[in-house]
Structures are given as structure tokens and as C-alpha cells.
Amino acid sequence: VVLYNAVFHLEDRLEAVLGECLRVLRPGGLFCAISTWSLDRPVLTDVLLPLIEARGMRYRKNVNRVYGKPDIAFIGKKIAVFCDSEFWHGYNWEERKKDFKSHQEFWVPKIERNMARDREVTERLESEGWIVLRFWGNEIKKETEKCANIIEKAVQTK
């Protein structure tokens, strides 16, 4: 009973903060409604990578030794590709930050820090001679071919 109440309390808090459902245990089974933002990271790169591979481009994925740990990197050509999810990287931020009805004191600075870090990473890599490409998750999902074309053009021209 205590665990049951704790799970429902946690679910209510998460839904209030994020406006999304997460995986929670319910009596009689597992209720599984996983939010789209929690799945973005693998979906973003996994949708794009097959197109890049099909075009014969050789890349590295999640490269630790490159500042900012790009999702996709062409190390010899110094091209870094970041696949940014809308939630964590502040897409349409001036409008979206109003969506947080509770815990704004936590979420607003956290996401704004992510946005600042994105700018810092881009500036540093560019100062070191890298081409930095950033794509929003929905951009990759809706215009995958266009994103792959942009990457391919950068690889061919550098």
C-alpha cells in the first residue's frame, strides 16, 4: 500500500512537472506510456544514421574525445553533428518555459544551462576549425532526407 501510494504520488508529480507520462507500476500490471521526449536520443540518431551509412559516409557515434560529445562525428573532416531533442535543448523556449506549472525554479535554469552549454560547445568547436551541425529532433523525424543532404554536403565540401 505504501509503495502503491508512493508510485502514484511520484507519477502525479512527474506529470505535473513534465506534462508527460512515464513508466509506472500500477496494481494489476504495468502501465507503460513512455513519453516521446524520453525516446528522442536513440530515435534521432537511429533515423538519420541509416541514410548516412547508405551514402557511404564513415562516421563515429557519441565521440567522447571530441568536446561536447557529438552524436555523430566525422573526425578527419572535423564535422560534428548534434541531434538536439526539443525538450532538453529548449526548442521554442520563450513559449515552452511557460508550460512548467511547478518546479520552475529547477527546470527553467536547467534547460537554460543546457542551451548555454550548446552555444559554448558550438563556439569552441568552431574556433578549433570544426563545422558544427545541429538538428532538432522533429526536423530529423520530418525531414530526414534534408538533414542527411546537409551532412553529406558538409562532408563533401570539407
Backbone as CSV, one residue per row, in Angstrom:
resi,resn,N_x,N_y,N_z,CA_x,CA_y,CA_z,C_x,C_y,C_z
1,VAL,0.833,-1.194,0.000,0.000,0.000,0.000,0.873,1.251,0.000
2,VAL,1.948,1.231,0.782,2.830,2.389,0.826,3.507,2.600,-0.525
3,LEU,4.012,1.503,-1.122,4.646,1.595,-2.425,3.644,2.070,-3.481
4,TYR,2.433,1.539,-3.433,1.367,1.923,-4.350,1.118,3.425,-4.270
5,ASN,0.984,3.955,-3.057,0.743,5.390,-2.877,1.951,6.211,-3.322
6,ALA,3.141,5.717,-3.035,4.347,6.433,-3.424,4.461,6.521,-4.941
7,VAL,4.141,5.433,-5.639,4.214,5.420,-7.096,3.219,6.409,-7.681
8,PHE,1.995,6.425,-7.177,1.004,7.357,-7.699,1.381,8.795,-7.391
9,HIS,1.950,9.033,-6.204,2.401,10.377,-5.873,3.514,10.809,-6.820
10,LEU,4.455,9.913,-7.088,5.556,10.209,-7.996,5.028,10.477,-9.402
11,GLU,4.109,9.656,-9.838,3.526,9.842,-11.174,2.854,11.206,-11.278
12,ASP,2.077,11.571,-10.274,1.392,12.865,-10.291,2.390,14.008,-10.358
13,ARG,3.478,13.899,-9.603,4.489,14.954,-9.611,5.173,15.037,-10.970
14,LEU,5.532,13.893,-11.545,6.201,13.898,-12.845,5.293,14.456,-13.933
15,GLU,4.032,14.050,-13.911,3.102,14.565,-14.906,2.912,16.068,-14.744
16,ALA,2.874,16.536,-13.498,2.710,17.959,-13.251,3.917,18.743,-13.751
17,VAL,5.089,18.198,-13.523,6.313,18.893,-13.923,6.527,18.805,-15.422
18,LEU,6.400,17.641,-15.986,6.749,17.427,-17.378,5.565,17.461,-18.332
19,GLY,4.372,17.271,-17.812,3.219,17.202,-18.687,3.221,15.954,-19.544
20,GLU,3.971,14.948,-19.124,4.101,13.703,-19.875,3.933,12.538,-18.904
21,CYS,3.634,11.369,-19.431,3.546,10.168,-18.597,4.851,9.397,-18.687
22,LEU,5.244,8.823,-17.587,6.414,7.959,-17.570,5.970,6.566,-17.168
23,ARG,6.858,5.609,-17.299,6.558,4.226,-16.950,6.362,4.131,-15.438
24,VAL,5.222,3.618,-15.021,4.937,3.463,-13.593,4.266,2.120,-13.346
25,LEU,4.447,1.598,-12.149,3.831,0.333,-11.773,2.442,0.613,-11.226
26,ARG,1.462,-0.120,-11.709,0.092,0.013,-11.223,-0.410,-1.357,-10.809
27,PRO,-1.370,-1.407,-9.879,-1.922,-2.698,-9.487,-2.492,-3.429,-10.701
28,GLY,-2.185,-4.686,-10.799,-2.724,-5.475,-11.902,-1.857,-5.458,-13.136
29,GLY,-0.713,-4.849,-13.079,0.159,-4.887,-14.247,0.958,-3.627,-14.422
30,LEU,1.606,-3.551,-15.551,2.485,-2.435,-15.841,1.803,-1.502,-16.816
31,PHE,1.657,-0.280,-16.406,1.113,0.746,-17.288,2.316,1.382,-17.974
32,CYS,2.350,1.315,-19.277,3.537,1.779,-19.975,3.165,2.825,-21.009
33,ALA,3.298,4.070,-20.628,3.132,5.148,-21.587,4.417,5.958,-21.512
34,ILE,5.299,5.697,-22.431,6.596,6.358,-22.392,6.523,7.593,-23.277
35,SER,6.934,8.699,-22.723,6.843,9.954,-23.453,7.790,9.956,-24.644
36,THR,7.453,10.754,-25.646,8.295,10.803,-26.836,9.637,11.443,-26.530
37,TRP,9.681,12.395,-25.628,10.982,13.026,-25.368,11.957,12.070,-24.720
38,SER,11.470,11.090,-23.985,12.390,10.152,-23.353,13.002,9.196,-24.371
39,LEU,12.396,9.092,-25.538,12.902,8.194,-26.577,13.690,8.931,-27.646
40,ASP,13.771,10.262,-27.557,14.356,11.040,-28.633,15.789,10.655,-28.979
41,ARG,16.650,10.493,-27.990,18.071,10.284,-28.280,18.294,9.113,-29.235
42,PRO,17.817,7.909,-28.939,18.068,6.838,-29.909,17.315,7.035,-31.220
43,VAL,16.118,7.558,-31.152,15.330,7.719,-32.369,16.001,8.718,-33.304
44,LEU,16.515,9.796,-32.751,17.097,10.831,-33.597,18.276,10.310,-34.398
45,THR,19.204,9.671,-33.721,20.377,9.198,-34.446,20.078,7.946,-35.251
46,ASP,19.198,7.096,-34.773,18.900,5.859,-35.491,18.090,6.095,-36.760
47,VAL,17.369,7.178,-36.823,16.626,7.513,-38.038,17.593,8.070,-39.087
48,LEU,18.545,8.851,-38.628,19.463,9.524,-39.530,20.634,8.635,-39.972
49,LEU,21.133,7.822,-39.071,22.323,7.024,-39.372,22.183,6.095,-40.576
50,PRO,21.063,5.403,-40.752,20.960,4.539,-41.941,21.110,5.306,-43.255
51,LEU,20.605,6.534,-43.300,20.764,7.332,-44.523,22.218,7.717,-44.743
52,ILE,22.897,8.067,-43.667,24.311,8.430,-43.773,25.129,7.220,-44.225
53,GLU,24.845,6.073,-43.622,25.555,4.846,-43.990,25.297,4.466,-45.446
54,ALA,24.052,4.612,-45.890,23.698,4.253,-47.261,24.440,5.115,-48.283
55,ARG,24.867,6.303,-47.869,25.592,7.208,-48.763,27.106,6.987,-48.685
56,GLY,27.510,5.980,-47.927,28.922,5.626,-47.862,29.768,6.516,-46.970
57,MET,29.151,7.312,-46.136,29.912,8.192,-45.245,30.305,7.424,-43.986
58,ARG,31.591,7.540,-43.625,32.096,6.872,-42.423,32.114,7.885,-41.282
59,TYR,31.554,7.492,-40.153,31.399,8.400,-39.025,31.681,7.669,-37.724
60,ARG,31.755,8.429,-36.664,31.812,7.893,-35.301,30.579,8.403,-34.572
61,LYS,30.096,7.591,-33.649,28.879,7.933,-32.905,29.232,8.201,-31.438
62,ASN,28.677,9.278,-30.863,28.866,9.642,-29.454,30.345,9.668,-29.076
63,VAL,31.079,10.561,-29.686,32.530,10.594,-29.569,32.959,11.352,-28.311
64,ASN,33.501,10.619,-27.348,33.930,11.222,-26.083,35.115,12.158,-26.235
65,ARG,36.001,11.849,-27.164,37.233,12.638,-27.254,37.042,13.968,-27.980
66,VAL,35.876,14.196,-28.541,35.575,15.481,-29.163,34.756,16.289,-28.162
67,TYR,35.154,17.531,-27.948,34.474,18.382,-26.977,32.973,18.455,-27.277
68,GLY,32.172,18.272,-26.253,30.721,18.320,-26.400,30.088,16.978,-26.717
69,LYS,30.914,15.971,-26.976,30.455,14.611,-27.290,29.353,14.620,-28.363
70,PRO,29.722,14.960,-29.601,28.699,14.996,-30.660,28.058,13.630,-30.879
71,ASP,26.810,13.666,-31.314,26.088,12.427,-31.605,26.718,11.709,-32.791
72,ILE,27.147,12.476,-33.770,27.785,11.938,-34.962,29.003,12.809,-35.249
73,ALA,30.136,12.200,-35.520,31.331,12.983,-35.832,32.084,12.370,-36.998
74,PHE,32.573,13.240,-37.854,33.468,12.878,-38.941,34.815,13.483,-38.537
75,ILE,35.591,12.715,-37.804,36.766,13.246,-37.123,37.807,13.791,-38.096
76,GLY,38.133,13.061,-39.127,39.131,13.525,-40.093,38.730,14.813,-40.787
77,LYS,37.460,14.996,-40.987,36.945,16.193,-41.663,36.581,17.298,-40.678
78,LYS,36.619,16.972,-39.380,36.264,17.913,-38.310,34.833,18.447,-38.484
79,ILE,33.905,17.505,-38.578,32.482,17.843,-38.652,31.783,17.162,-37.482
80,ALA,31.065,17.953,-36.681,30.331,17.439,-35.528,28.844,17.671,-35.752
81,VAL,28.056,16.624,-35.535,26.600,16.698,-35.716,25.938,16.424,-34.364
82,PHE,25.065,17.338,-33.966,24.314,17.189,-32.728,22.837,17.059,-33.064
83,CYS,22.197,16.062,-32.474,20.761,15.832,-32.640,20.104,16.256,-31.330
84,ASP,19.533,17.446,-31.319,19.018,18.038,-30.085,17.521,17.794,-29.928
85,SER,17.154,17.190,-28.810,15.729,16.989,-28.544,15.129,18.311,-28.089
86,GLU,13.904,18.550,-28.469,13.244,19.807,-28.197,13.126,20.091,-26.706
87,PHE,12.790,19.077,-25.933,12.576,19.290,-24.500,13.849,19.738,-23.804
88,TRP,14.922,18.972,-23.939,16.141,19.213,-23.166,16.970,20.378,-23.683
89,HIS,16.781,20.751,-24.944,17.626,21.802,-25.520,16.877,23.101,-25.785
90,GLY,15.628,23.189,-25.359,14.911,24.456,-25.338,14.359,24.957,-26.650
91,TYR,13.807,24.058,-27.450,13.167,24.492,-28.697,11.993,25.410,-28.372
92,ASN,11.897,26.528,-29.078,10.806,27.491,-28.865,10.714,27.860,-27.374
93,TRP,11.846,28.149,-26.776,11.968,28.256,-25.332,11.129,29.368,-24.724
94,GLU,11.057,30.507,-25.352,10.294,31.613,-24.759,8.831,31.227,-24.544
95,GLU,8.295,30.400,-25.410,6.922,29.902,-25.233,6.876,28.694,-24.303
96,ARG,7.787,27.753,-24.492,7.759,26.490,-23.744,8.020,26.656,-22.255
97,LYS,8.864,27.617,-21.873,9.181,27.727,-20.451,7.968,28.126,-19.623
98,LYS,6.956,28.636,-20.271,5.706,28.969,-19.574,4.877,27.715,-19.282
99,ASP,5.220,26.591,-19.930,4.474,25.348,-19.746,4.702,24.714,-18.380
100,PHE,5.811,25.045,-17.729,6.116,24.447,-16.429,5.265,25.126,-15.366
101,LYS,4.341,24.359,-14.804,3.445,24.907,-13.786,4.008,24.735,-12.379
102,SER,4.907,23.782,-12.226,5.542,23.585,-10.921,7.029,23.313,-11.129
103,HIS,7.784,23.546,-10.105,9.238,23.334,-10.103,9.950,24.155,-11.173
104,GLN,9.400,25.317,-11.491,10.046,26.195,-12.464,11.454,26.567,-12.021
105,GLU,11.627,26.706,-10.710,12.937,27.096,-10.186,14.009,26.055,-10.489
106,PHE,13.598,24.830,-10.764,14.532,23.781,-11.160,14.653,23.683,-12.678
107,TRP,13.511,23.543,-13.377,13.521,23.236,-14.798,13.997,24.386,-15.670
108,VAL,13.574,25.606,-15.374,13.961,26.726,-16.230,15.475,26.920,-16.231
109,PRO,16.139,27.023,-15.067,17.602,27.155,-15.101,18.305,25.944,-15.724
110,LYS,17.771,24.738,-15.488,18.403,23.532,-16.034,18.415,23.569,-17.557
111,ILE,17.285,23.855,-18.153,17.203,23.863,-19.612,17.951,25.067,-20.184
112,GLU,17.899,26.209,-19.500,18.660,27.364,-19.968,20.160,27.096,-19.894
113,ARG,20.602,26.328,-18.907,22.013,25.950,-18.835,22.378,25.013,-19.990
114,ASN,21.459,24.091,-20.327,21.696,23.221,-21.487,21.862,24.059,-22.758
115,MET,21.006,25.072,-22.905,21.071,25.928,-24.087,22.394,26.699,-24.121
116,ALA,22.815,27.204,-22.962,24.089,27.924,-22.886,25.249,26.985,-23.213
117,ARG,25.192,25.756,-22.708,26.233,24.771,-22.989,26.284,24.458,-24.478
118,ASP,25.126,24.351,-25.121,25.098,24.118,-26.568,25.845,25.234,-27.302
119,ARG,25.606,26.479,-26.897,26.299,27.613,-27.528,27.808,27.537,-27.271
120,GLU,28.186,27.214,-26.031,29.611,27.102,-25.683,30.303,26.019,-26.502
121,VAL,29.658,24.878,-26.627,30.227,23.762,-27.397,30.396,24.173,-28.854
122,THR,29.359,24.776,-29.421,29.426,25.201,-30.819,30.555,26.205,-31.031
123,GLU,30.638,27.203,-30.157,31.677,28.235,-30.292,33.078,27.630,-30.181
124,ARG,33.270,26.739,-29.223,34.601,26.150,-29.048,34.995,25.292,-30.237
125,LEU,34.087,24.431,-30.670,34.410,23.572,-31.813,34.692,24.401,-33.064
126,GLU,33.875,25.420,-33.303,34.108,26.265,-34.478,35.446,26.992,-34.376
127,SER,35.817,27.410,-33.173,37.111,28.089,-33.000,38.273,27.129,-33.243
128,GLU,38.026,25.822,-33.103,39.043,24.808,-33.360,38.983,24.285,-34.798
129,GLY,38.166,24.926,-35.634,38.115,24.560,-37.045,37.070,23.524,-37.422
130,TRP,36.175,23.206,-36.512,35.121,22.227,-36.786,33.933,22.899,-37.460
131,ILE,33.238,22.143,-38.287,31.906,22.531,-38.766,30.932,21.875,-37.799
132,VAL,30.036,22.661,-37.242,29.061,22.142,-36.280,27.676,22.220,-36.912
133,LEU,27.028,21.069,-36.973,25.654,20.992,-37.493,24.747,20.573,-36.347
134,ARG,23.662,21.305,-36.158,22.693,20.981,-35.109,21.318,20.830,-35.745
135,PHE,20.660,19.742,-35.387,19.323,19.474,-35.900,18.382,19.239,-34.730
136,TRP,17.185,19.763,-34.827,16.144,19.473,-33.837,15.563,18.100,-34.137
137,GLY,15.088,17.436,-33.095,14.515,16.104,-33.233,13.396,16.036,-34.260
138,ASN,12.461,16.978,-34.184,11.344,16.955,-35.138,11.805,17.235,-36.558
139,GLU,12.845,18.027,-36.690,13.414,18.296,-38.005,13.958,16.996,-38.602
140,ILE,14.636,16.206,-37.780,15.177,14.931,-38.253,14.043,13.972,-38.603
141,LYS,13.034,13.913,-37.751,11.923,12.982,-37.985,11.130,13.352,-39.227
142,LYS,10.887,14.640,-39.439,10.031,15.076,-40.546,10.796,15.280,-41.840
143,GLU,12.074,15.657,-41.742,12.859,15.974,-42.930,14.204,15.242,-42.886
144,THR,14.145,13.957,-42.677,15.355,13.155,-42.525,16.257,13.269,-43.747
145,GLU,15.677,13.187,-44.909,16.443,13.261,-46.155,17.166,14.602,-46.269
146,LYS,16.484,15.668,-45.930,17.086,17.009,-45.983,18.270,17.110,-45.021
147,CYS,18.126,16.578,-43.816,19.217,16.589,-42.835,20.413,15.792,-43.354
148,ALA,20.138,14.635,-43.925,21.212,13.805,-44.484,21.906,14.529,-45.635
149,ASN,21.147,15.264,-46.438,21.733,16.033,-47.545,22.677,17.114,-47.020
150,ILE,22.281,17.785,-45.955,23.112,18.838,-45.362,24.419,18.247,-44.842
151,ILE,24.312,17.115,-44.182,25.518,16.439,-43.664,26.414,15.999,-44.804
152,GLU,25.817,15.387,-45.810,26.602,14.911,-46.947,27.314,16.062,-47.653
153,LYS,26.636,17.170,-47.822,27.250,18.335,-48.472,28.437,18.841,-47.654
154,ALA,28.283,18.888,-46.335,29.385,19.332,-45.472,30.572,18.387,-45.590
155,VAL,30.304,17.082,-45.611,31.383,16.095,-45.717,32.087,16.207,-47.065
156,GLN,31.337,16.422,-48.121,31.927,16.501,-49.462,32.737,17.784,-49.672
157,THR,32.328,18.860,-49.044,32.996,20.137,-49.265,34.194,20.368,-48.357
158,LYS,34.340,19.581,-47.323,35.478,19.801,-46.409,36.571,18.789,-46.631
